[in-house]
């Protein structure tokens, strides 16, 4: 079979996590979602924002990225 320019897609199956947060963090998330709606004109559930927030945090943590090294 011929090689394709596009590499094989990584596993994109979502993994469901259940977490508990303190009431003050929950309120911060609710407030953040309200500010998001004002900024972008679209309401989103906090459950939709949390994965993006976590990904943004990890992508900005240079110390973690250096210690982890390149991903396969």
N, C-alpha and C positions, 0 to 999 in steps of 0.2 A: 504494500500500500504506500502511496506517495506521502511524503512528509508535508504537514500543513504548517503554514506560517503561524497560525494561532495555536498556542500550547493548550494542552488539555485543561479544562476548567477545574478549579479547585472544588472541593466539597462545599456546597452552599446550602446544606441542610441545616435549618435553624435548630439551635439547642435551647430548649425552654428551661429557664432558671426561675426559681421562686426565692424572693428575698423579703426580709422584713426591714423596715427603716423606722427611725425614730420620728415622732410627730413633727419635730422642727424641720427635719430634712424633707418630710412629705410636704409640709407647707412651702418650703423653698422650691420644690419641684412644681407644685401647683402654681406658685407665683411665676416661675420661669416659663411655664407653659402659657400663662396669660401674657407675659411680655413677648413671647415668641409670636403669639397670635396678633398682637399689636404691630410687631415689626414686619411680619410677613403676610398678614391678612388671611391667615388660615389657622384654624384651631386644630391642635394635635393633642392626643392623649399623652400623659406623662410616660406611659408604657412604650410609646413610640419614640419619645425623646431620649430615654435612658440609654438604649444601645448606642445611639449616635454620640451622646455625651461621653460614655465610657470609651468609645473608639477614639474620639478626639483627645481625651485625656491621655490615653496610652500612646497615641501617635506623637504627642507633644512631650513625652517624658524621655528626654535624650539619654539620661543615665540608664534607664531600663533598656532602651533600644540598643545602646552600646553593649551592655552586659549580655543581652540575649543573642546578639550577633545576627547574621543574615538568616532569613527564613529560607527553608528549602523550596 
